[in-house]
Structures are given as C-alpha cells and as structure tokens.
Amino acid sequence: MVSRNKKIITTIGILAFASATFVFLSKRDTGAGGKGLRRFKVESFEAGSGWGYRILENGKPLIVQHNVPGIAGNNGFKDKQSALKTARLVEQKLESGIFPPSVSSHELDSLGIKY
C-alpha cells in the first residue's frame, strides 16, 4: 500500500512539474498586453552604396550587413524595404537555430529583392 502511494505521489509530482514547465516556456516570450519580447531586432540603415541591415541580439549587434548577401560585389540594397525583407529572413533563420544564416541568390529572388 505504501509503495502504491509513493507511485501516485511521484506521478502527480512529475505531472505538476511538466505542467509548470510548459506554462513557463510558453509564456516567457510574452510581455504586457500579449506582445512578444523578441530576442532579435532588425534595423535598416543607409550605407555608402545603398541600404544595409543590422540584427541585434538582446540589444547588441550580432550581424551588420552593408551589402546584399549571397551575390558577388559590394552593392547595398536598392531600398530600405529590400534590406528589411532580407533581415527578417535572416532573423527567422537565427530563431530556427541556423547559424551562420547564409542567404542564397535564389532566396533573394523569391523575396523579390533587386540587386
């Protein structure tokens, strides 16, 4: 009888721990009002040869890209929106654990980036 009670208590404890862990992990990226607190932030900036982007991790620069990645040359993006689209693709790769988050010319084409 004592052995059965220990099993029940152990099972309840494991379920409670698993539930608490799930709730904690599912809520950790949510701030006030349900807005996500993101680990990465993307910014665009004017570079000498067009536009570039910066990806910050917890407020610190992780990637600073002055030119269009995945193609030959040192040309910047033609416009701010193109830089931001590419930065968001790189951000998605980082959030998925892909490092380095390289970008191919095919991916640029699929985003409609002109280079």
C-alpha positions in Angstrom: 0.0 0.0 0.0 2.8 2.4 0.9 4.6 1.6 -2.4 1.4 2.4 -4.4 1.0 5.7 -2.6 4.6 6.6 -3.4 4.0 5.9 -7.1 0.8 8.1 -7.1 2.6 10.9 -5.4 5.6 10.6 -7.7 3.3 10.6 -10.8 1.4 13.7 -9.5 4.7 15.5 -8.8 6.0 14.7 -12.3 2.8 15.9 -13.9 2.8 19.1 -11.9 6.4 19.8 -12.8 5.8 19.1 -16.5 2.7 21.4 -16.4 4.6 24.2 -14.7 7.5 23.9 -17.2 5.1 24.0 -20.2 3.4 27.1 -18.8 6.7 28.9 -18.1 8.2 28.1 -21.5 5.0 29.1 -23.4 4.7 32.4 -21.6 8.4 33.5 -21.4 8.3 35.4 -24.7 5.2 37.3 -23.9 5.2 40.7 -22.3 2.5 43.1 -21.1 -0.6 43.0 -23.4 0.5 39.8 -25.0 3.2 41.5 -27.1 6.2 39.3 -27.7 9.5 40.1 -26.2 11.8 39.1 -29.0 15.4 38.1 -28.7 16.3 39.6 -32.1 15.6 43.0 -33.5 16.1 44.1 -37.1 17.1 47.6 -38.3 17.9 49.1 -41.6 20.4 51.9 -42.3 21.8 53.8 -45.2 25.1 52.5 -46.3 27.6 54.1 -48.7 26.3 52.0 -51.7 22.6 51.8 -50.8 20.9 50.3 -47.8 22.1 47.7 -45.2 20.7 46.0 -42.2 21.6 45.2 -38.6 20.4 42.4 -36.5 20.6 42.9 -32.7 20.6 40.1 -30.2 19.4 41.3 -26.8 20.3 44.8 -27.9 23.8 44.0 -29.1 24.8 43.9 -32.8 25.1 40.3 -34.0 25.1 40.9 -37.7 25.8 44.2 -39.6 25.3 43.7 -43.3 26.4 46.7 -45.5 25.9 44.8 -48.9 23.5 42.4 -50.4 24.5 38.9 -49.2 24.6 35.9 -51.5 25.8 37.8 -54.6 29.2 38.9 -55.8 30.2 42.6 -55.3 29.8 45.2 -52.6 26.5 46.7 -53.6 24.0 47.7 -50.9 20.3 47.1 -51.2 18.3 49.3 -53.6 15.9 50.4 -50.9 15.0 50.2 -47.2 12.2 47.6 -47.7 14.6 45.2 -49.5 17.1 45.4 -46.7 14.4 44.8 -44.1 12.9 41.8 -46.0 16.3 40.2 -46.1 16.9 41.0 -42.5 13.7 39.3 -41.5 14.6 36.2 -43.4 18.0 36.1 -41.6 16.1 36.7 -38.3 13.9 33.7 -39.0 16.9 31.5 -39.7 18.5 32.7 -36.4 15.3 32.0 -34.5 15.3 28.5 -36.0 18.9 27.9 -34.8 20.6 28.2 -38.2 24.0 29.8 -37.8 25.5 31.2 -39.9 22.3 32.3 -41.5 23.5 32.4 -45.1 21.3 33.8 -47.8 21.3 32.5 -51.4 20.6 34.4 -54.6 17.6 32.1 -55.0 16.2 33.2 -51.7 16.7 36.9 -52.6 14.9 36.2 -55.9 12.0 34.6 -54.0 11.7 37.7 -51.8 11.7 39.9 -54.9 15.0 41.6 -54.0 16.5 43.5 -56.9 20.3 43.6 -56.9 
